[in-house]
């Protein structure tokens, strides 16, 4: 008998892609695609079950379909359809609790894969240059999707202790980009003018949506080596980009804002529809975040096809030309920075 894989978040773009991909694997007999709303895309030969993972009925779905592998992709920072931030948080946190409770009761479950985020590390002024999977956050996220991800991982660790017979794999993805990726960060990067924090140029990492599908597929299968039963892995493309480099490659001008005004900027962005531009997002665009991917390569055995720069290039191409040619924008940004630096210095001297 082949394996029966249940995938949550199937109505979302990434969830739908993964459903279509995993069902082509020869060892997979059936794929059960689950979401609270009907998907707008095709799911191939998968069986779609409309179910809300926030409800106890998800346990019945696992039992009826004799599921042995669960890939939990319904942990996200963006609402689907008319749902707001409260709905997203409920799905992330309450939905994960209900799903894990159902998995705990199911004797058939053998493997659990959870889509998480490197946002669990937070972003703070005294962060290490590179986070490893065992690095504790200097400042735990206080809200938004990042806080949800921290809570989700806490519940997953509890499940792993209660069900040591189940192989649990948590994948902490860097910011996901690609032609179809949607997140508060992609909305920010799509603004015609990008507000930035004056005096800061954060380092950022990205992972391509194609690599997301590939590593989820790898994690959902039996490991190549007996030593890999479970674990937590950072997933990101090689290299980093500065936010200023991102703006130049997009051809978009930036507006440097003094740090005390950043909260106001976040409020303004929310009013134009960027719903989860929480303080954690602003901290990322201030202090940045870089993670180690040694475990991903050496233990999980995964090597992304796209670097951070290549991932961003593919995203930028999908957004079309920016407002300014990159060469002209680079000169304008340099001139602006040159004027701001003496002004900031004078302000400091006067303040002293």
N, C-alpha and C positions, 0 to 999 in steps of 0.2 A: 504494500500500500504506500502511495506517495504521501507527502506532507500536506497538511491543510493550514494555510496561512491566513490570518485575519489582519486586515490593515485598517486602522482608524484614519479619519481625515481624508477619506477617498474623494470627497467633493472638491477638495482643493487641487490646485494645479500639480503640486509635487506628489500629493497622495495618489492622484489619478495616474501620473506617469509611473510611479512605483508599482501600482496594481497591474498596469499593462506589461511592465517589464518582468516582474517576478513570476507571472503565470507562464512565461515562456521557458522557464527552467525545467529540465526534464524530471527532477526529483519532486517537483511541486504538482500535486494532484488537483487541488482546488484552491482558489483564492476567494475569500469572503471580504468584500469591500463594505465598510461601514461608515455612515455619516448621518447626521441629523437632518440633512437636506439632500434633495436629489442632485446628483452631479450634472453639470452642463456638458461634460465631455464623455466620450466613450470609455468603457472599462473593459473592452474585449470580452473574453469568455468568463470573466469573474462574475460571481453572484453578488449583486448589490442588496444589502439589507439596510433599510432605513431605520436607524436606531440612534437614540441619544445616549452617549456613554455616561452622561450624568445620572442616568436612571438605572435602577437595579436590573432592569430587563436585559442588560448586556450580558449578564451571567447565563441567561437562557440561550442567547445567541451562541456563546462559546460551547455550551453543552449540546445544543441541537446539531451543530455542524461539526462536532468532534474536532475542534481546533487544537493544534499542538504547537503552533508558533504565532506569536502576536507581535506585530510591528506597529508601535504606537506613534503615529505621525501627527496626531491632533493636539500638538503642543505648539502654539503659535502666538505671534504678537499682533495679528490683524484679524478683524472681524470678517465673517463671511456673510454677504448679503446685508440685511438691515441690522444685524447684531452689533451692539456697542461694546465698550471696554468691559462692562460688568459681565456680559455674556461670554466674552473671550476668557476672562479670569475663571468663571465657573467651569467652562469646558476644560481649561488647562488643569485646574486644581481639583475641583469636585469630580470632573470626568475621569481624571487619572486615579483618584481614590476608588471610584466605583469599578473601574476597569481592573485595577490591581486586586480589589476584593474578589472580583469574579475569577481572576486568574488563580488566586490563592485557593479557591474552593474547587478548581478544576483539576482532577488527577491527570488529565491528558496533556496539560501544558508542559512543554519541554524547553522552550526558548522564548525570551522576551527581549525585544529591541526597542529602545526609547530614543526618540529624537529630542535632544536637549540643545543647549547653546553655551558658547563660551562667555556669554553675559553673566553667568553665575559667578565669575571672578570679580565682577564689578570693574570700575575704573576710578582710580584714586591717585593723588599726586605722588605718593611714595610706593607705588606698585613696583614689583620687580620688573626688570627689563623683559623677561619671558616667564609666563606662567606654565607650570607643568600640571599634570592631572592631580597631584597631591598638594599643590600650593593653596594655602588658605587665603581667602579674600581679605584684603586690608580693611575694606568697608563693604559689608554685605549690601546688595541692592535693596533699596527701600520701597520700590514700587514698580509698576509696569510689568512687562513681560519678563524682565530679568528676575524679579522677585518670584513670579510664577514658576520659572525654571528651577530656582533654588528649592521651592516647596515641592515641586514634582520630583526632583532628585532625592529629596529626603524621604518621600513616600516609597520611591523605588528601592532605596537602601533598606527600608523596613521590610518590604516584600522579599528582598533577596535573603534577609536573615531568617524570615519565616519559612521560605521555600528554597533551601539550599540545593535542592535537586533540580531547580530550574536555572538554566544558563541565562544570565542577565547582562545585556550589553547596552551601555549608555554612550551615545555619540554626541559630543559637545561640538556643534558646528559653529565656525566663525560666521560672520555675516554672509548670507547666501545671496549671490548675484547671478544674473543670467538674463536672457531676453524676456523670460516670463516671470521672473521673481518679483514678489510683492512683499514689502515690509515697510515699517516707518523709515528705515534708512534709504530704501530705494525711492520713496516719496520725497525725502529730503534731497537726495542727489538729482531728482528730476525737477526741482524748483528752478525757475529762470535765473534767480539770483540766490546764492547760498550764504546765509548768515554764518559767520564763524566767530570763535572766541579770540579776541585780540591778544596777541602774544603767545598763542598756542598753535602748534601744528602737529596734531596727533598721528601716531603710526596706526595703520589699519591693516587688517587681514581679511581676505575674502575666500569663499569656496564656491566653485561653480555648481549650478544646479545639476548638471550632468554627473559630476563627481558625487553629489549627495545621493543620487539614485544608485550609483555603483557601490558606494560603501555601505549603504543600507542593505543592498542585496547580499553583499559579502557577509555582513553581520547576521543576517537572517538565516544563513546556512550553517551547517555543522562546521566547526573550525578545522583548519588543515592540521593543526597540532593539538594533541590532547591537553596541553597545558592551557590552551585558550578556551576556557569555558565561559568566562564572563569578564567584565572590566569596564572601565570608563576611559574614553579616548577623545582627545582633541582632534578635530578634523578641520584642516585649513590648507589652502594652496601655499606653495613655497613663496617666500619673500614678503615684503611689506610695501605699502604705499603711504605717503604722507597725504593728509587731506588736501593740502595745496596742490599736490600732483594730480589728485582726483579731479579737482576743479578745473585745472588747466586742460586735462585730457577730455573733459566734458565740454570745454569751451564756454564755461559759465563764470561770470564774475562773482566775487565774494564780497560780503560786507562785514568787516571786522566789528565786533560788538564788545564793549567792556564787560568783564565777567559779571558784575552785579546786575547787568541788564539781560543776562542770558535767560533767566526765568521768564522774563517778559517775552522774549523771543519764542520760548517754548509755548507759552500761552497763545501767542499770535499764530504760530504754526498749527496749533490744534484748532483754531477758529477757521482755518482754511481747509480743514479736512484731514490733517495728519493726526489721527486720533490717539496714537500711543507715543507721541513725542514726549516721553516722561523724563524726569530728571536724570535717569540712568542713560538715556540717549544723549542728553546734553553732556554728561560726564564723559561718555565715549568720545564725543567730538571735541572734548577739552584735553583729556589725558590719553586717549587711545587705549589699545590693548593688543598684546602679541602673545601667542601661545606656542608651546613646543609641540611638535608633531612626531617626535621620536617614537613614542609608543604606537602611534598609528601605523608607522612604517615597519618597525621591528617586531611588534607583537601581533597587531591585527593583520599585518601583511598587505597594507593598502598604500598605493602611491597615486595621488591625484594626477589627472591628465592635464589640468590647467594650473598654472601658477596664479598667485594673487594678481599680478599685472595682466596676465592673459584673461583672467576672469573679468577683471574690470573693463578691459578692452571690448570684450564681447557684450557686456552690459551697455557700455557707452555707444557702441555701434547700433544697438537696438533702440536707443533713445534718439537717434538722429543727430544732426549737427547742432552745436550749441549756439549761443547768441553771438559769440565772437570767435574768430579763428584762433587756434591755440597759440600761435606766435604773437598775435596782437594782445591776447589776454595775458600771456606771460609778461610782456613788457608793461602792461597796465598794472598788474599786480605788483611787480617789482617797484614801479614808481610810487604806488600807493604805500607800500611797505616802507620805502625810503622816507616818505613824508611823515608817516605815523611814528616812526622810531624816535626822531628828535622831539616830536610833540610829547610822546610818552615820557621821555627823559626829562624834559622841561617841567612836566606836571609833577614828576617825582621830586625834582629839586625844589619846586615851589612848595610842595606839601611838606618837605623836610624843614 
